[in-house]
Amino acid sequence: MHDRKPTRYICHTGHAYSLRALAQLQSDVTEAALFTSVRVLQEKEAILRRLGAEQALELPGSEAVILGEADALAKGLAVLQSLTKDVPGGASYDAP
């Protein structure tokens, strides 16, 4: 048996983490940030589409720029959603 202490990482506020705990925390935070980004961008796309519909009622044909932005956002959102499917879970950090 080794008498070596496990490596600890300490954040700027003084919290100490083992390497496995830090990896799990980073995984959790990354996953939460990705899913929050997806949700916020979905909401933005919906708002743009509503705004475009209202704009079309006020001045037909003027909604193209807004709807084009919504379409571009939808394409980027699809890429981000595909990335969220490939985010590795924390199971790989469990002790052997």
N, C-alpha and C positions, 0 to 999 in steps of 0.2 A: 504494500500500500504506500502511496506517495503522501508526503507531508506537505505538499505544495498547496497553497490556498487557491481557490478558483479566482480567475480574473474577474475583477469588478469594474464596472463603468459607472462614473458618477456624473450626473447632469449638473448644470449651473446652479440649480436650487438645492443640490445635495442629495437627491435620490440616488440610491445605488442599485445597480442591476447586474445580474450575471449575464454572460454572453447569450445564453439561451433566452433569458427573460427579455433582454434588449431586442433580440431578433424577433421575438413574438410581439413585443410592443410595436416595433417598427412595421411589422406585417399588419397589425390591427389598425394602426394609424393610416397607413397607406391605403388599405381597403376602404376605410371610412371616408377618406378624402376623395377617392375615385368615385364612390357611390354618391357622395354629396355633389360632386361636380356634375355627374350625369343628371341627377335630379334638378339641379339649378338650371342646367342647359336645356332640359326638357321644358321647364317652366318658361324660360326665355323664348324658346321656339313657339310655344303656344301663345304667348303674349304677342309676338311678332305677327303670327298668323291672324289673330283677332284684330290687331291694329291694321293689318293689310286689308282685312274684310271691311272694317269701318272706313278706311281710306277709299276703298273702291266705291262705297256708297256715296261718299261726299264728292269724289271727283274720279269717275271711272277711268281706268287706265293708269292712274297715279300710284297704284299699289305695287307695281312691278319691282321697285327697288326694295321695298320692305319684304315682299315675299321672296325675292332673290336672296336676301340676307337670311331669312328663315330656312330656305333650301340649303344654303351653304352651311348653316349651323347644323342642320339635320345630318349632312354628310359627315361633318366633324364628330358629331355625337355618335354616329354609327361606329366610327373608328374607336372612340373612347369606350363605348359599350363592349366592343370586341376585346379591348384590353382588360376590362373588368372580369371577363370570363377566364383569362389566363393568369390572374393574380394567384400566386401560390399561397396556400393556406399555412397555418402555423403548425400543422401536424408534423412537418418535416423538421421542426425544431425540438421535438420531444427527445428526451434522453434515450439512448439506445438500450 
